[in-house]
Amino acid sequence: MALFALIMALCAIVLDNTLHYFIFQEATNLVEAKINQLKEIIMGNIALVTGASSGIGAELARYHASKGGDIVLVARSENKLNELKSELESTHGIKATVIVADLAQPDSAEKIFAATEAAGLKIDILINNAGFGGHGKFYERDLVKDQAMMQVNMVSLVNLTHLYLQGMVNRNAGKILHVASTAAFMPGPLQAVYYATKAFVVSFSQAIAQELEGTNVISTALCPGAVATGFVAAGDLDGIKIWDKAATPESVAKCGYDAMLKGDLIKINEMGLNFMLNWVVPLLPRKTVLKISQKAMEKN
């Protein structure tokens, strides 16, 4: 009887501690959510989104506006940007500013920065979303197109980050979301330059995130897998099987934006991809990884 009583007492203690643990965890989660809300209010709420005319960029703009934030929409298509501006302002009661720019042009970042400065807009959130790919063997592709890809995906991204990051650091507040790709985690035969540009973005984002330790400025890299956007047609990627089960741009935008708010370093939008890229791919022989990567990019 004494032993039974002792066991029951121990069980009661374990159950009591477990209950307290779950209550503590729930309270912690609620506190963290409130802190994140306060951070948003304190740091300001104007976001600049590149590649905002469609796809993930447009959905990021919609998601930010749904939270009550003003926004600067940047892309080449003025008509699409004005349509999105009208939609966001009428639906959410926010102010949207349109800047027409082609990030393939070397001076585009400076012109965008000058436009926001002239308008008196303090950018609190920079979302580097613009980018494009292209299919084919590197030596058969048009070099000019690949040079433009590098300018958009890397150089203009770096330039914009440098221009806006200085103000964020001076204010000790700000967030940057770099839209990269799971392509960053391995070389990409048949998309050699595109994969390399995304590897650059993820490396760059992590490096500046470390440099920003001790500040209230955050750099996050969003690395989605296949997403159902105009990226496929623009990059001549029709007929590639991995896009048969592509994620929606809405889900990817929410995933990335929320990860940015939490201060995540890297965010992959699918658990399966996250496991494979972080725990399986690094263990495989390099030649095997290359063959798998090329097979994924072959057309039916």
DAGIRA-V108783 format. One record per backbone hydrogen bond with DSSP energy under -0.5 kcal/mol. NH is the residue of the N-H (numbers start at 1). CO is the residue of the C=O. Records with the same first field share a line. If there is no record, write none. Layout:
# DAGIRA-V108783
NH: CO / CO
This chain:
# DAGIRA-V108783
5: 1
6: 2
7: 3
8: 4
9: 5
10: 6
11: 7
12: 8
13: 9
14: 10
15: 11
16: 12
17: 13
18: 14
19: 15
20: 16
21: 17
22: 18
23: 19
24: 20
25: 21
26: 22
27: 23
28: 24
29: 25
30: 26
31: 27
32: 28
33: 29
34: 30
35: 31
36: 32
37: 33
38: 34
39: 35
40: 36
41: 37
42: 38
43: 39
44: 40
47: 45 / 70
48: 125
49: 72
50: 127
51: 74
52: 74
54: 51
57: 54
58: 54
59: 55
60: 56
61: 57
62: 58
63: 59
64: 60
65: 61
66: 62
67: 63 / 64
68: 65
69: 64
70: 45
71: 95
72: 47
73: 71 / 97
74: 49 / 72
75: 99
78: 76
81: 77
82: 78
83: 79
84: 80
85: 81
86: 82
87: 83
88: 84
89: 85
90: 86
91: 87
92: 88
93: 89
94: 88
96: 94
97: 71
99: 73
101: 75 / 99
103: 101
105: 102
108: 105
111: 107
112: 108
113: 109
114: 110
115: 111
116: 112
117: 113
118: 114
119: 115
120: 117
121: 116
122: 120
123: 121
124: 46 / 122
125: 46
126: 175
127: 48 / 125
128: 126 / 177
129: 127
135: 235
136: 190
140: 137
141: 137 / 138
143: 141
145: 142
146: 142
147: 143
148: 144
149: 145
150: 146
151: 147
152: 148
153: 149
154: 150
155: 150
156: 151
158: 154
159: 155
160: 156
161: 157
162: 158
163: 159
164: 160
165: 161
166: 162
167: 163
168: 164
169: 165
170: 166
171: 167
172: 168
173: 168
174: 216
175: 124
176: 218
177: 126
178: 176 / 220
179: 128 / 177
180: 178 / 222
182: 224
184: 181
185: 182
186: 183
191: 188
195: 191
196: 192
197: 193
198: 194
199: 195
200: 196
201: 197
202: 198
203: 199
204: 200
205: 201
206: 202
207: 203
208: 204
209: 205
210: 206
211: 207
212: 208
213: 210
215: 212
218: 174
220: 176
221: 265
222: 178 / 220
223: 221 / 267
228: 247
229: 227
232: 229
234: 230
235: 231
236: 233
237: 232
240: 237
241: 239 / 298
242: 296
243: 240
244: 241
245: 242
246: 243
247: 226
252: 248
253: 249
254: 250
255: 251
256: 252
257: 253
258: 254
259: 255
260: 256
261: 257
262: 258
263: 259 / 260
264: 259
267: 221
269: 223
274: 270
275: 271
276: 272
277: 273
278: 274
279: 275
280: 275 / 276
281: 276
283: 280
284: 280 / 281
289: 285
290: 286
291: 287
292: 288
293: 289
294: 290
295: 291
296: 292
297: 293 / 294
298: 294 / 295
300: 239
